[in-house]
Amino acid sequence: MTVFEAIEARYSHKEKFLPNPVPLADLEKIARAGLTAPSGNNLQTVRLIILPDRKSLDPLCEIVSHQALATTPAAIALFTDGSLTAEGHTSFDMENYSAAMENILLAATAMGYSSLWLDYPYFDAGRQAASKKLLGLPEACRLWATIPIGKPDGEGSRRAKLPLESRLFLRQYGQQL
């Protein structure tokens, strides 16, 4: 699958996953793709934890309730280490996390898996703290998301994209290609 095919095929799988295990070698390959993403000032603040089975995922599901996370055979937890950004300097953690996330989602798609950018549970301070504790993250770290990865149990719903003509312009806003 080319990068352009993976971009076109990628969608957010919010439904159930099949219980089929994802080989650790595949999860590592997907994680490596995430860690090759660009990062602000090349600080490489993104860190990942591979959650390869239900044994590692079930405790997290007691904190975060989501159908995809509850049924996925594997996931990757994505966090940044804030201690790597010097005091008084701009943190690019959000940009770093987003770039790594996109690489992970595209790599999973290219390898025939479905995935989901699941970050909203960690906007809640209580779930953030409980999840960080469960995963053993230091205080300076911020848990941004968990990414369920597996084979979908069914087709999976896809939201329609707006027409490119309403979002893509040439030289100035409103000027069509």
C-alpha positions as CSV (number, residue, x, y, z in Angstrom):
1,M,0.0,0.0,0.0
2,T,1.4,3.4,-0.9
3,V,1.4,6.3,1.5
4,F,-1.4,7.9,-0.5
5,E,-3.5,4.7,-0.4
6,A,-3.0,4.6,3.4
7,I,-4.1,8.2,3.7
8,E,-7.2,7.5,1.7
9,A,-8.0,4.3,3.5
10,R,-7.4,5.5,7.1
11,Y,-10.5,6.1,9.2
12,S,-11.3,6.2,13.0
13,H,-12.6,2.8,14.0
14,K,-14.9,3.5,16.9
15,E,-16.7,0.1,16.9
16,K,-15.6,-3.3,18.1
17,F,-12.5,-5.1,17.2
18,L,-12.0,-8.8,16.6
19,P,-10.1,-10.6,19.4
20,N,-7.3,-11.7,17.0
21,P,-3.9,-10.9,18.6
22,V,-1.7,-8.3,16.9
23,P,1.9,-9.7,16.6
24,L,4.3,-7.8,18.8
25,A,6.6,-7.3,15.8
26,D,3.7,-5.5,14.1
27,L,3.1,-3.3,17.1
28,E,6.8,-2.5,17.3
29,K,6.9,-1.6,13.6
30,I,3.9,0.7,14.1
31,A,5.4,2.3,17.2
32,R,8.7,2.9,15.4
33,A,6.8,4.8,12.7
34,G,5.4,7.0,15.4
35,L,8.8,7.7,16.9
36,T,10.2,8.7,13.5
37,A,7.8,11.7,13.3
38,P,9.3,15.2,13.3
39,S,9.5,17.0,16.6
40,G,10.0,20.6,17.7
41,N,13.6,21.5,18.2
42,N,14.3,17.8,17.7
43,L,13.7,17.2,21.4
44,Q,11.9,13.9,20.6
45,T,9.5,14.3,23.6
46,V,7.1,11.6,22.5
47,R,7.2,8.3,24.3
48,L,5.1,5.2,23.7
49,I,4.0,2.2,25.7
50,I,2.9,-0.9,23.8
51,L,-0.1,-2.6,25.4
52,P,0.0,-5.9,23.6
53,D,-2.9,-7.8,25.1
54,R,-6.1,-7.7,27.2
55,K,-4.1,-8.3,30.4
56,S,-2.4,-4.9,29.9
57,L,-5.6,-3.2,28.6
58,D,-8.3,-4.3,31.0
59,P,-7.1,-2.2,34.0
60,L,-7.0,0.9,31.7
61,C,-10.6,0.1,30.6
62,E,-11.7,0.5,34.3
63,I,-10.6,4.1,34.0
64,V,-11.5,4.8,30.3
65,S,-14.7,3.5,29.0
66,H,-14.8,3.2,25.2
67,Q,-16.1,0.4,23.0
68,A,-13.0,0.3,20.8
69,L,-10.6,0.2,23.8
70,A,-12.8,-2.4,25.5
71,T,-12.5,-4.8,22.6
72,T,-9.2,-4.1,20.9
73,P,-6.6,-6.9,21.2
74,A,-3.7,-4.3,21.5
75,A,-3.1,-0.6,21.9
76,I,-0.3,2.0,22.1
77,A,-0.3,4.6,24.8
78,L,1.2,7.9,23.6
79,F,2.7,10.4,26.1
80,T,5.2,13.2,26.1
81,D,8.0,13.9,28.6
82,G,7.7,17.6,29.6
83,S,11.1,17.4,31.5
84,L,12.8,17.5,28.1
85,T,11.7,21.1,27.4
86,A,13.9,23.6,29.0
87,E,12.3,26.1,31.5
88,G,11.2,29.2,29.6
89,H,11.3,27.6,26.2
90,T,8.3,26.8,24.0
91,S,6.9,23.3,24.4
92,F,6.0,21.6,21.2
93,D,4.5,18.6,22.9
94,M,1.1,19.0,21.3
95,E,2.6,19.2,17.8
96,N,5.0,16.4,18.5
97,Y,2.2,14.2,19.8
98,S,0.0,15.0,16.8
99,A,2.8,14.2,14.2
100,A,3.6,10.9,16.0
101,M,-0.1,10.0,16.2
102,E,-0.6,10.5,12.4
103,N,2.4,8.3,11.6
104,I,1.0,5.6,13.9
105,L,-2.5,5.7,12.4
106,L,-1.1,5.6,8.8
107,A,1.4,2.8,9.6
108,A,-1.4,0.7,11.2
109,T,-3.6,1.3,8.1
110,A,-0.8,0.4,5.7
111,M,-0.3,-2.9,7.6
112,G,-4.0,-3.8,7.3
113,Y,-5.2,-2.8,10.8
114,S,-7.8,-0.3,12.0
115,S,-7.1,2.2,14.7
116,L,-8.5,5.2,16.5
117,W,-7.1,8.5,17.8
118,L,-8.5,8.2,21.4
119,D,-7.5,11.3,23.4
120,Y,-10.7,12.8,24.8
121,P,-10.7,10.6,28.0
122,Y,-7.4,12.2,29.1
123,F,-8.8,15.7,29.0
124,D,-10.3,14.8,32.3
125,A,-7.8,15.5,35.1
126,G,-9.0,12.5,37.1
127,R,-8.7,10.0,34.3
128,Q,-5.4,11.5,33.3
129,A,-4.0,11.1,36.8
130,A,-5.4,7.5,37.3
131,S,-4.1,6.4,33.8
132,K,-0.7,7.9,34.4
133,K,-0.4,6.1,37.7
134,L,-1.5,2.8,36.2
135,L,1.1,3.2,33.4
136,G,3.8,4.3,35.8
137,L,4.3,7.7,34.2
138,P,6.4,10.3,36.0
139,E,4.8,13.6,37.0
140,A,6.5,15.5,34.2
141,C,4.8,13.3,31.6
142,R,1.4,14.0,29.9
143,L,-0.6,11.1,28.6
144,W,-2.2,12.3,25.3
145,A,-3.9,9.2,23.9
146,T,-4.3,5.5,23.6
147,I,-4.5,4.1,20.1
148,P,-6.5,0.8,19.8
149,I,-5.0,-1.4,17.0
150,G,-6.5,-4.5,15.6
151,K,-8.8,-6.0,12.9
152,P,-12.3,-4.5,12.9
153,D,-15.3,-6.6,13.8
154,G,-17.3,-5.5,10.8
155,E,-17.1,-2.7,8.2
156,G,-16.7,0.2,10.6
157,S,-18.5,3.5,10.1
158,R,-16.8,6.3,8.2
159,R,-17.7,9.9,8.3
160,A,-18.0,11.8,5.0
161,K,-15.4,14.3,4.2
162,L,-16.3,17.7,2.9
163,P,-15.6,18.2,-0.8
164,L,-12.1,19.4,-1.4
165,E,-13.4,22.3,-3.5
166,S,-14.8,23.8,-0.2
167,R,-11.4,23.5,1.5
168,L,-8.7,23.8,-1.1
169,F,-7.8,27.1,-2.8
170,L,-5.2,28.5,-5.1
171,R,-3.4,31.7,-4.3
172,Q,-6.1,33.1,-2.0
173,Y,-9.2,32.1,-0.1
174,G,-12.2,31.4,-2.3
175,Q,-10.2,31.0,-5.5
176,Q,-10.8,27.5,-6.9
177,L,-8.0,25.4,-8.4
